[in-house]
Amino acid sequence: MRAFVVTAPGEAGVQDVPAPVAAPGQAVVDIARVGVCGTDVEFFTGRMQYLADGHAHFPLRLGHEWAGTVAAVGDGVDRSWLGRRVTGDTMLGCGRCRRCLTGRQHVCAARFEVGVRGDFPGALAEQLAVPASSLHRLPDGVDDTLGALVEPGGNSLRAVQAADLSPGDRLLVLGAGTIGLLAALIARAAGAEVHLLGRSTRSLEFARALGFERSWTADDQPDLPFDAVIDASNSADLPARAVDFVEPGRRVVFIGLAGTPSPVDSRALVLGDITAVGILSASPGLAGTIDLFASGTLDPRPLVAATVGLDGVGAILAGERPAGAGLGPKMHIDPRL
């Protein structure tokens, strides 16, 4: 089959590789759509910390935001999965440790992450083999584009849930990328007054096109009290500012990651009686996100600026936008193109 393979920092391309075979407990999925995210870019540039820590190695196959159809199952897997449209969990725990046994497999110390950690091949390929236990069925109302947005959506849903908002509460989202915009859409659907802080003209223009008129830069952000702040940026400076922005007794949620340490003064948390929450992984939010998308409560498909084939992945990872791409932050790959 064809797969996109990164062989070294800045070096990648489509290769012919052996097609996966469903081992016991596994399913092989025909991939229909894959999202490209910032983690993929970090691997492509060689800056991803997992490379330095030994959790990932070149060559590697990326892709952890995906949707497809089950084409084969291994021994011990219910054959009713065959032909089902699915997406899947990125985090694959060992299934034996205390964390896994208490429902926290996404922080299992021995976990694999599809297309990310432990050299587990990702979805930027025609097919992907994963444990059947990691699969989530996609209802008819969740098309391939939405299916590949479930993973980032699960992260954003968890961030909004952690913010502990009530209808009418004022939320500030730092970062107008995919995670930030998804969080903004989810919070707005729940009745929050949403403000966005971004950097680029394009991202803020797009946010306003989605109806977020309260979209600001650091230069024009109004001095308002915020009932919660979600940091979905990659800025090393904003986590500390998030604590300054939030009202005493409320919550700051950290889901973005900077490339360098981003210190937060614990004295500000204590003296403000502020709760700080870190979010890693969509795992506990996947089912809820599928339900949310299926209900039609919100439609995040405008976030996808373009969909190209595997041959276009390298240019996207290098920072190029496909010809005719919209303003949205997300790029999708259809391996069938």
PyMOL commands that set and color helices and strands:
alter all, ss='L'
color gray80, all
select helices_A, chain A and resi 38-45+49-53+79-81+98-101+105-107+132-134+144-147+150-163+178-189+201-209+238-245+266-271+283-295+301-303+310-317
alter helices_A, ss='H'
color red, helices_A
select strands_A, chain A and resi 2-8+11-16+26-36+65-73+85-88+91-92+112-113+127-131+135-137+170-174+193-197+215-216+226-231+246-254+275-278+304-308+330-333
alter strands_A, ss='S'
color yellow, strands_A
deselect
rebuild
show_as cartoon
